C-alpha cells in the first residue's frame, strides 16, 4: 500500500504486517447453496469481478484468494423469502421440470456454505461444509463487524445509485457503522460518509 500518513504506516507496518507476510490459507473458495423451499431468490452483493464458474469450485488448478493471519472475509447476500416478488425476475417458469423445492425433503436449513482451501504449502484442497438455520434475529442483534460490513455495502450502493439499494440512506449507514467504532479505519469511513453527505447537499443547493 501507499504510506502517506502515520495512521497508514501503523496500519501496514504494525496491524496488518502479519496478515501480509503470513498466509494461513490459500486458494480459498466459497460456495453457498440456498434452500429453495425457504428462499425465493438471492443476490450476492459485490464480488462481481471475483465470481467463479460452478465447476471451478472443485478444480484445484483454479487459483483463488489467499487469507493472511488475523484477516477475515465477509460475503453479503440479499435473500428474498417465499411469497415475495423477486426483483428483475423475468424468466418464464420451467415447462419440463418440477421446482426443486417440491422434489426435496423438507429442511429448516436456510443455506449450506461450502468452503475449499489449501494449506500454505499444500496442493490439494480441503473441504468444509456448514449448514445454517435462520434464527429469525434482526440486524439490531448482529455483531458490530457485521453491521459495519452492511454499512459499507449500503454506502456503495447509494453512491452507485443501485436499483437494489431499496430504502438505504446515509442515516442508516451512519447508524450501522457507528457501534463498536474503535478502529481508526472505521472512523475514516465515517468521515468519508460525512463528506459524501456534504457533497450531496452542495449539489442539491446548486440545482
Backbone bond lengths (Angstrom), bond angles and torsions (degrees), N, CA, C in turn:
res aa  C-N    CA-C-N  psi(-1)  N-CA   C-N-CA  omega(-1)  CA-C   N-CA-C  phi
1 X - - - 1.438 - - 1.510 111.33 -
2 X 1.306 117.38 169.31 1.459 123.45 -179.84 1.521 108.72 -95.33
3 X 1.344 117.09 124.82 1.466 121.72 -177.13 1.518 109.09 -101.91
4 X 1.335 116.94 114.89 1.458 120.64 178.37 1.521 112.58 -131.23
5 X 1.329 117.40 -0.59 1.460 121.02 177.88 1.522 109.08 -141.61
6 X 1.342 115.70 164.04 1.460 120.13 177.53 1.525 110.24 -62.79
7 X 1.331 116.67 -39.67 1.460 120.68 -179.41 1.523 111.38 -62.94
8 X 1.343 116.35 -38.83 1.462 120.21 179.57 1.523 110.52 -69.38
9 X 1.338 116.21 -37.21 1.466 119.81 177.21 1.521 110.75 -64.06
10 X 1.320 117.61 -42.60 1.463 120.98 178.64 1.521 110.91 -63.69
11 X 1.333 115.46 -39.32 1.461 120.26 -179.80 1.530 111.14 -61.95
12 X 1.341 117.31 -48.34 1.460 121.12 -173.53 1.528 113.22 -81.03
13 X 1.335 117.11 -35.90 1.461 120.40 -171.83 1.519 114.22 -98.81
14 X 1.335 116.91 -13.62 1.464 119.75 -179.41 1.525 110.84 -119.12
15 X 1.323 116.44 -61.84 1.459 120.21 -171.44 1.519 113.37 -76.24
16 X 1.330 118.24 -33.15 1.461 120.58 -175.48 1.529 113.33 -110.14
17 X 1.323 117.18 6.96 1.458 119.52 -176.01 1.521 112.22 -63.21
18 X 1.356 116.48 -47.01 1.469 119.52 179.73 1.516 111.32 -62.20
19 X 1.339 116.18 -41.62 1.456 119.61 -179.63 1.514 112.16 -65.23
20 X 1.338 116.50 -29.20 1.460 120.62 179.95 1.520 111.44 -78.80
21 X 1.339 115.64 -37.94 1.462 120.02 -174.79 1.522 113.76 -92.44
22 X 1.329 117.65 -26.48 1.463 121.99 -174.57 1.523 109.90 -113.08
23 X 1.319 117.17 110.71 1.468 122.31 176.67 1.525 109.09 -92.26
24 X 1.333 116.67 126.76 1.463 120.17 -179.96 1.524 112.17 -101.06
25 X 1.330 116.87 -19.67 1.463 120.90 177.07 1.523 108.35 -154.15
26 X 1.325 116.37 137.53 1.460 119.86 179.97 1.531 110.23 -122.56
27 X 1.320 114.91 161.52 1.473 121.80 -178.50 1.528 110.98 49.52
28 X 1.324 115.05 50.73 1.464 120.75 -177.79 1.534 109.24 -81.19
29 X 1.331 115.67 128.37 1.469 121.83 179.24 1.524 109.29 -128.56
30 X 1.322 115.85 142.34 1.459 121.34 179.25 1.529 108.58 -124.94
31 X 1.318 116.01 133.30 1.467 122.04 176.11 1.525 108.10 -130.52
32 X 1.312 117.00 129.91 1.462 121.93 -178.36 1.523 109.14 -117.09
33 X 1.333 116.48 127.17 1.462 122.01 176.37 1.526 108.43 -113.15
34 X 1.336 116.57 119.50 1.457 121.59 -178.98 1.526 110.61 -91.42
35 X 1.311 114.90 147.65 1.457 121.87 177.46 1.529 108.65 -79.28
36 X 1.337 119.50 112.32 1.463 121.25 -175.95 1.526 113.69 -64.76
37 X 1.328 117.46 -16.64 1.458 119.74 177.50 1.526 111.45 -74.51
38 X 1.335 116.64 -22.13 1.461 121.36 -177.63 1.519 113.41 -116.73
39 X 1.321 117.03 -6.95 1.465 121.31 -177.54 1.525 109.33 -132.55
40 X 1.340 115.64 116.37 1.463 119.88 179.05 1.522 111.57 -81.08
41 X 1.311 115.57 -28.42 1.462 119.77 179.78 1.517 109.60 -166.21
42 X 1.324 116.19 162.07 1.456 120.18 178.97 1.520 109.57 -153.32
43 X 1.324 115.36 160.03 1.466 120.53 179.76 1.523 108.84 -147.37
44 X 1.316 116.29 128.72 1.461 121.28 174.45 1.521 108.25 -77.07
45 X 1.320 116.30 128.87 1.464 121.51 -178.98 1.526 108.55 -93.02
46 X 1.313 116.05 113.45 1.452 120.41 -177.72 1.518 111.96 84.31
47 X 1.310 116.56 -169.65 1.470 124.05 177.93 1.525 112.97 63.39
48 X 1.347 118.06 17.95 1.458 118.95 -177.94 1.531 112.53 -58.72
49 X 1.328 116.12 -29.89 1.466 119.15 -177.73 1.517 113.06 -92.79
50 X 1.349 117.45 6.59 1.461 120.17 -179.06 1.536 112.04 -122.53
51 X 1.321 116.80 10.38 1.457 119.95 -176.69 1.529 111.62 -69.28
52 X 1.330 115.17 142.96 1.460 121.66 175.31 1.519 109.53 -109.50
53 X 1.309 116.19 151.82 1.459 119.99 171.42 1.533 108.42 -69.01
54 X 1.326 117.20 152.59 1.463 120.76 -176.02 1.526 112.62 -54.90
55 X 1.319 116.15 -42.16 1.464 119.75 -176.57 1.532 112.18 -70.55
56 X 1.333 117.39 -17.37 1.462 120.15 -179.03 1.525 112.48 -77.32
57 X 1.336 117.11 -14.67 1.463 119.77 -179.40 1.520 111.59 -62.20
58 X 1.326 117.07 -39.14 1.466 121.69 -179.25 1.520 113.73 -93.51
59 X 1.318 116.86 3.75 1.460 121.57 -177.75 1.528 109.59 -93.67
60 X 1.323 116.72 104.96 1.460 120.93 -178.00 1.524 112.69 -68.37
61 X 1.322 117.24 -14.09 1.464 119.91 178.55 1.531 111.56 -80.74
62 X 1.332 116.51 -13.06 1.472 121.56 -178.87 1.523 109.31 -86.49
63 X 1.329 116.05 117.99 1.457 120.85 179.97 1.523 110.97 -69.73
64 X 1.332 114.94 150.83 1.458 121.02 175.93 1.529 107.89 -143.88
65 X 1.334 116.66 -165.20 1.456 120.26 -174.56 1.521 113.66 -81.54
66 X 1.331 115.24 157.16 1.460 122.03 175.91 1.521 109.39 -106.48
67 X 1.332 116.14 153.10 1.459 121.86 177.37 1.513 108.84 -120.81
68 X 1.335 115.74 128.18 1.450 121.17 -179.98 1.511 111.92 -91.53
69 X 1.313 116.37 165.93 1.464 122.48 -179.15 1.526 110.45 -58.23
70 X 1.331 115.80 130.91 1.452 121.05 178.15 1.512 115.18 80.15
71 X 1.331 118.66 0.43 1.452 122.37 -179.42 1.527 110.78 -97.71
72 X 1.311 115.72 155.57 1.461 122.01 176.82 1.527 109.07 -130.67
73 X 1.317 115.48 163.70 1.461 122.22 176.46 1.527 108.20 -126.43
74 X 1.307 116.43 133.11 1.465 121.49 -179.78 1.522 110.05 -118.55
75 X 1.323 117.03 129.87 1.466 122.37 173.94 1.521 108.16 -119.46
76 X 1.318 117.10 129.15 1.459 122.04 -178.44 1.527 109.86 -112.07
77 X 1.325 115.29 134.45 1.457 121.58 176.93 1.521 109.97 -122.40
78 X 1.304 116.11 141.91 1.462 121.73 167.38 1.524 106.87 -93.70
79 X 1.339 116.67 126.30 1.462 121.28 -175.95 1.520 109.40 -117.64
80 X 1.319 116.07 132.28 1.467 122.04 177.73 1.525 108.45 -105.34
81 X 1.343 118.18 119.94 1.472 120.57 -179.23 1.525 111.72 -74.94
82 X 1.334 117.40 163.00 1.470 120.68 178.49 1.524 111.31 -58.79
83 X 1.320 115.59 145.75 1.454 120.11 178.73 1.511 113.78 91.47
84 X 1.322 117.02 -12.24 1.467 121.50 177.54 1.522 109.31 -100.78
85 X 1.335 115.95 149.03 1.455 119.15 177.79 1.527 109.63 -72.70
86 X 1.314 115.74 141.08 1.461 121.42 179.62 1.527 108.30 -92.42
87 X 1.348 118.66 120.69 1.471 120.87 -179.52 1.515 112.26 -55.36
88 X 1.314 114.86 139.33 1.476 122.32 176.29 1.521 112.20 57.83
89 X 1.338 116.64 29.77 1.458 119.52 178.75 1.528 108.64 -93.75
90 X 1.321 116.42 99.83 1.464 120.71 -179.14 1.525 111.58 -122.90
91 X 1.339 115.47 25.83 1.464 120.60 179.87 1.524 109.36 -93.09
92 X 1.320 116.68 132.20 1.460 120.63 179.34 1.522 110.67 -66.69
93 X 1.320 116.22 152.89 1.460 120.34 177.52 1.525 110.08 -67.88
94 X 1.326 115.65 155.18 1.461 121.19 -177.29 1.530 111.05 -70.59
95 X 1.333 116.70 140.23 1.461 121.69 -179.20 1.522 111.61 -92.20
96 X 1.326 118.22 -38.79 1.459 121.49 -173.02 1.521 113.72 -107.94
97 X 1.329 117.77 2.29 1.448 120.50 -179.34 1.512 110.52 -127.11
98 X 1.333 114.85 151.13 1.454 120.94 177.81 1.518 108.45 -94.61
99 X 1.308 117.34 145.18 1.459 121.22 179.60 1.520 110.00 -54.85
100 X 1.322 116.05 138.41 1.464 121.09 -176.78 1.520 111.99 -57.93
101 X 1.331 116.77 -38.15 1.460 120.53 -176.48 1.522 111.61 -60.53
102 X 1.330 117.99 -25.86 1.452 120.96 -177.01 1.525 112.11 -86.01
103 X 1.329 117.58 -14.42 1.458 120.08 -174.73 1.519 112.97 -105.60
104 X 1.311 117.33 -1.89 1.450 120.54 -179.57 1.526 110.18 -111.56
105 X 1.341 116.83 151.06 1.461 118.97 177.80 1.520 110.86 -63.92
106 X 1.339 117.85 149.43 1.469 121.08 -179.15 1.520 111.04 -58.02
107 X 1.318 116.34 144.34 1.453 121.59 177.79 1.519 108.88 -146.92
108 X 1.328 116.65 142.73 1.454 121.20 177.57 1.520 111.50 -88.56
109 X 1.332 116.64 -2.82 1.464 120.17 -179.88 1.524 110.11 -72.82
110 X 1.329 115.44 132.13 1.456 120.33 178.45 1.527 110.86 -78.66
111 X 1.321 116.14 -41.61 1.456 120.66 178.24 1.522 110.14 -159.72
112 X 1.318 114.98 168.95 1.460 122.19 174.61 1.520 108.22 -127.09
113 X 1.324 115.55 130.33 1.461 121.10 177.42 1.521 109.18 -98.94
114 X 1.312 115.71 130.60 1.465 121.14 172.73 1.524 107.95 -113.07
115 X 1.314 115.23 127.65 1.457 121.39 -177.98 1.523 109.66 -122.02
116 X 1.316 116.29 123.92 1.461 121.03 175.10 1.532 108.51 -113.88
117 X 1.325 115.17 139.58 1.457 119.84 177.73 1.521 109.67 -156.01
118 X 1.316 115.51 161.16 1.457 122.32 174.11 1.521 108.74 -117.17
119 X 1.307 115.99 145.50 1.452 119.54 172.74 1.534 107.75 -67.07
120 X 1.331 117.88 158.36 1.472 120.21 -175.44 1.521 114.40 -51.79
121 X 1.337 117.64 -33.25 1.463 119.90 -179.81 1.524 112.59 -110.45
122 X 1.338 117.07 14.99 1.454 121.03 -177.07 1.519 113.01 -94.26
123 X 1.328 115.45 161.11 1.461 121.36 177.29 1.520 112.28 -118.02
124 X 1.345 116.95 -19.45 1.455 122.04 177.87 1.525 109.66 -106.71
125 X 1.325 116.23 134.61 1.461 119.93 -176.87 1.522 111.76 -78.61
126 X 1.315 115.25 156.18 1.456 123.03 174.36 1.524 108.75 -111.97
127 X 1.314 116.45 146.11 1.460 121.74 -174.96 1.522 111.07 -113.12
128 X 1.332 115.40 132.89 1.463 122.52 171.11 1.522 107.82 -119.07
129 X 1.339 117.06 133.74 1.462 121.98 178.60 1.523 108.44 -122.73
130 X 1.341 116.08 122.39 1.466 121.10 -173.72 1.525 109.92 -130.03
131 X 1.337 118.83 109.70 1.468 120.72 174.99 1.522 110.45 -79.61
132 X 1.342 116.12 152.29 1.471 120.20 -179.82 1.523 109.54 -134.40
133 X 1.319 115.60 133.18 1.463 122.17 175.86 1.522 108.93 -111.15
134 X 1.311 116.80 128.29 1.463 121.48 -177.58 1.523 110.14 -68.46
135 X 1.332 116.40 130.09 1.469 121.16 178.72 1.523 112.45 -91.44
136 X 1.337 116.40 -8.44 1.458 119.95 -180.00 1.515 113.96 82.18
137 X 1.331 117.80 6.03 1.465 121.17 -178.86 1.525 110.08 -72.03
138 X 1.330 116.51 145.73 1.455 122.26 178.98 1.513 111.95 -88.14
139 X 1.324 115.90 172.79 1.464 120.11 -176.43 1.525 111.94 -67.58
140 X 1.339 116.37 -19.20 1.459 118.52 -179.41 1.524 112.42 -63.98
141 X 1.330 118.45 -22.25 1.467 120.89 179.07 1.529 111.46 -101.61
142 X 1.317 116.95 5.89 1.466 120.47 179.11 1.524 110.06 -72.04
143 X 1.320 115.77 161.65 1.458 120.66 179.54 1.524 110.26 -69.12
144 X 1.326 116.19 159.83 1.459 120.78 178.31 1.523 110.75 -61.99
145 X 1.342 117.00 -34.64 1.464 120.71 179.24 1.523 111.19 -65.44
146 X 1.351 116.04 -42.06 1.466 119.32 179.45 1.532 110.18 -65.99
147 X 1.327 116.69 -42.76 1.468 120.38 179.68 1.522 110.60 -61.16
148 X 1.336 115.88 -40.30 1.462 118.75 -179.89 1.527 110.74 -65.32
149 X 1.331 117.00 -42.33 1.468 120.67 178.19 1.528 110.29 -61.32
150 X 1.337 116.75 -41.13 1.465 120.45 178.50 1.528 110.67 -65.24
151 X 1.337 116.29 -37.37 1.463 120.55 179.01 1.525 111.08 -63.94
152 X 1.325 116.79 -43.17 1.463 120.85 179.64 1.525 110.51 -64.12
153 X 1.322 116.79 -41.95 1.471 120.74 179.23 1.528 110.58 -64.15
154 X 1.333 116.64 -43.95 1.466 120.51 179.86 1.529 110.67 -64.36
155 X 1.327 116.42 -40.49 1.462 121.32 179.04 1.525 110.54 -60.32
156 X 1.329 116.01 -44.39 1.461 119.62 178.59 1.513 112.41 -62.17
157 X 1.331 117.05 -41.00 1.468 119.88 -179.51 1.522 111.37 -68.78
158 X 1.341 116.97 -35.05 1.465 120.11 177.50 1.521 109.87 -65.07
159 X 1.337 117.11 -46.46 1.466 120.73 -178.58 1.530 111.36 -63.01
160 X 1.327 116.56 -35.81 1.465 120.70 -178.86 1.517 112.19 -80.79
161 X 1.343 116.31 -10.73 1.460 119.23 -174.69 1.512 110.85 65.71
162 X 1.327 116.67 35.13 1.462 121.35 -175.80 1.524 111.83 -61.49
163 X 1.313 115.41 140.40 1.460 120.30 176.81 1.524 111.46 -68.04
164 X 1.329 117.01 -13.41 1.454 121.45 -177.99 1.531 113.01 -96.72
165 X 1.330 117.64 5.10 1.464 118.91 -175.27 1.526 112.96 -73.47
166 X 1.336 116.47 -16.47 1.476 121.91 176.82 1.526 110.22 52.21
167 X 1.341 117.01 -122.82 1.464 120.05 -176.82 1.510 113.80 -96.75
168 X 1.329 117.85 20.08 1.456 120.67 -178.90 1.523 111.15 -65.05
169 X 1.325 117.39 133.57 1.458 123.20 179.37 1.522 109.59 -132.67
170 X 1.312 116.44 164.71 1.452 120.74 177.12 1.532 110.93 -63.97
171 X 1.321 116.33 -33.26 1.464 119.62 177.15 1.521 110.44 -62.93
172 X 1.320 116.76 -42.38 1.454 120.85 177.69 1.525 110.45 -63.26
173 X 1.341 116.08 -40.29 1.465 120.47 178.80 1.522 110.14 -60.78
174 X 1.346 116.91 -45.72 1.466 120.88 178.67 1.522 110.65 -59.66
175 X 1.323 116.75 -46.76 1.472 121.14 -176.14 1.525 111.36 -63.13
176 X 1.327 116.60 -39.25 1.463 119.88 -179.03 1.526 111.99 -73.08
177 X 1.326 116.41 -35.99 1.465 120.05 -174.22 1.516 113.33 -83.56
178 X 1.321 118.17 -18.82 1.465 121.08 -173.37 1.525 115.08 -73.82
179 X 1.350 121.15 -43.31 1.471 120.15 -177.48 1.528 112.30 -59.07
180 X 1.330 115.64 136.94 1.456 119.92 178.03 1.516 113.26 69.38
181 X 1.337 116.43 22.74 1.453 120.43 -176.12 1.535 110.43 -78.72
182 X 1.332 116.68 77.05 1.456 121.94 178.88 1.518 112.21 -106.82
183 X 1.320 116.46 -6.83 1.459 120.91 -177.86 1.521 110.30 -94.35
184 X 1.325 117.66 136.86 1.473 119.72 176.97 1.519 112.40 -63.25
185 X 1.318 117.31 -25.16 1.470 120.11 179.63 1.521 110.94 -74.62
186 X 1.323 115.90 -32.57 1.461 118.81 175.82 1.525 110.19 -72.41
187 X 1.328 115.53 -35.97 1.463 118.97 175.44 1.525 110.11 -64.32
188 X 1.333 115.83 -37.61 1.465 120.46 177.00 1.525 110.84 -63.55
189 X 1.331 116.16 -38.18 1.464 119.89 177.89 1.531 110.34 -64.03
190 X 1.330 116.65 -43.73 1.462 119.93 179.25 1.529 110.83 -63.16
191 X 1.330 117.23 -36.05 1.471 120.17 175.05 1.523 110.27 -62.73
192 X 1.331 115.94 -38.90 1.464 120.56 178.71 1.527 110.49 -64.60
193 X 1.323 116.20 -39.63 1.467 120.23 177.40 1.527 110.36 -61.96
194 X 1.334 116.21 -44.33 1.469 119.91 179.85 1.524 110.45 -63.28
195 X 1.324 117.13 -37.83 1.466 120.42 177.64 1.521 110.91 -63.45
196 X 1.328 116.05 -41.55 1.463 120.38 179.39 1.526 110.81 -64.99
197 X 1.335 116.29 -39.74 1.458 120.58 177.88 1.530 110.07 -62.99
198 X 1.344 116.15 -43.49 1.456 120.27 179.42 1.513 112.61 -63.90
199 X 1.330 117.63 -42.22 1.457 121.31 179.21 1.523 111.30 -65.34
200 X 1.345 115.33 -38.52 1.466 118.83 178.69 1.518 110.86 -65.28
201 X 1.341 116.52 -38.06 1.472 120.34 179.43 1.526 110.53 -66.83
202 X 1.343 116.50 -40.85 1.463 119.93 178.02 1.517 111.17 -63.71
203 X 1.320 116.20 -42.00 1.460 120.47 180.00 1.520 111.05 -63.33
204 X 1.339 115.94 -39.18 1.463 120.21 -179.26 1.525 111.14 -68.27
205 X 1.335 116.89 -35.14 1.466 120.11 -178.22 1.522 112.36 -73.00
206 X 1.344 116.69 -24.97 1.464 121.13 -179.69 1.521 111.40 -75.13
207 X 1.340 115.74 -30.59 1.472 119.84 -176.56 1.522 111.63 -67.59
